[in-house]
Amino acid sequence: MATGTRYTTGESPPGDGPAANGPADNGSSGSTHRSRQPSRWIRNSLLLALLALVLVMAMSWRGLREQALVGTSYGARVACACRFVSQQDLGTCKGQIAIAGLGRTASLMMLSEDAENRSVKASVPLLASQTATFAPDRGCQLEPWAN
């Protein structure tokens, strides 16, 4: 029935509000429940995505670790020869490793030098690290892998 009264967005006609339906029941009304529902779906979706990510990482961890171990071994050996045979600074040596075709491993690799022991350590955080030591009679040699 048209009464000629116009209501703007957010307003409701008299008798349609919470007072018309009786006293409030401490937040358990249908509108309050509906406003919580999207946040529950978002939370559950995020938890499911996180669980899937953890599962994928767990399944591929061994392969990632092996690739990082091979990459750090190569990086330590090349950086050792670059630093102690060619007498270049470690930054130049890192650039040579980056163009070697190791893919993402080279960008994650960190190099550190121990000038006293004449060694270079290459590491990929949380996955692998390898050290190569220079000796004048043998050149650069890697430490044995610990299985």
N, C-alpha and C positions, 0 to 999 in steps of 0.2 A: 504494500500500500504506500503510495507516494505521499509524503507529508510536505514536501517542498524544502526540507532542511538538508543542507549539504554538509558533508563531513570531509575533513581533509585527511590525508594519509596519517595513520597512527591513532586517529580518534575513532571511537565507536559510539554508536547510538546509545542513549540511556537504556539500561536494562540488559546490555550485552556484556558488561564488564564483570570482574570478579565478584563485586558486591551482589550482582543479580543472581549469581550461581550459589551463593551462600558464603560462609566464612572461609577464609584461606586455610589450607591444611598443611602449613609449614613447608612449603616448597615441593610437595609431592604432586602438584597439579600436572596435567598433561603437557602444558606449554613449557614448563621448566624441564621436564624429562626430554622433550623434543630438542631443546636447546643444548642439552648435554650429549645427545646422540651423535652429532657430527664429530665432536672431540673424541669420543670413544672409538669411532671408526678410524679417525686419523691416528690415534695412539696404537690401535691394533694393526693398522697397515704399516706403520713405522716399525713396530716390533717384528712383524712378519718379514719385512725387508731386511732388517738387521739380522734376523735368524738366517735368512737365505744367504746374506753376505758372509756370515761366519761359516756356514756350511761349505760355500764355494772356496773360501780361504783354507779351510781344513782339508778339503780334498786336493787342493793344488799346492799346499805348503811344501811338500817334499820336492816337487818339481821346481818351485821357486828357489828353494834352498840350494838345490844342486846347481841350478843356473847361476845363482849368486856366487857359489863356491868356485865354479869354473871361471867366472868373470873376474873375481877378486884375485885368483891365482894368476891369470893372465895379466891383470893390471899391476900386481905387485912385481912380477918379473920384468915387464916392460918399463915400469917406472924406476926400478932399481938400475936397469941398464942405462936408461936415459939419464938418471941422476948421477950415478957413480962412474960409468964408463964414458958417457958423452959430456959429463960435467955441466948439464943444463939444470935450471931451477925446476922445482917441483910443479909449478904452475904450467910450464911448457910441457912437462911430461904428462900432466892430466889432459892437456889438449890433444896429445898424440893418442892417448887411450880413447878419448871421445870419438875420434875418427876411425877407430879400429873395427867398428861394426858390432859392438857388443849390445847395441840397442839400449833399452831403458836401464840396464845394469850400469852402464858407463855414467849415466847422468846421476844415479844414486850413489855411486862409489865415492868414498872419501879416502884421500891419501895422506899419510903422515910419515915423517922421516925421523930416523934415529941416527944422527950424524956420528955419534960416538961408536956405535956398533956397525955403522955403514949398512943400514937396512931400511927398507921401505915397507910400510904396512898399508894394504888396501882393505877397505871394509865396506860392506853394505849393512847399515844398521839393522839389527835383529835377525839377520839371515846368515852372514858369513864374514870371515876376515882371513887374510892370508898375509904372511910376511916373507919377503925375499931378502937375503943377506948377500952382500958383495964380499968376495975374497979375491985378491989379485991373481992367485994361481988357478982358481976355478970359475971366476965370473960370478954372476948372480944365480943363486940357488934358492928354491922354495923350501920352506919348512915342510916336513911330511904332514899329510892330512891325517887328522885324528878321526877315526870312524867310530 
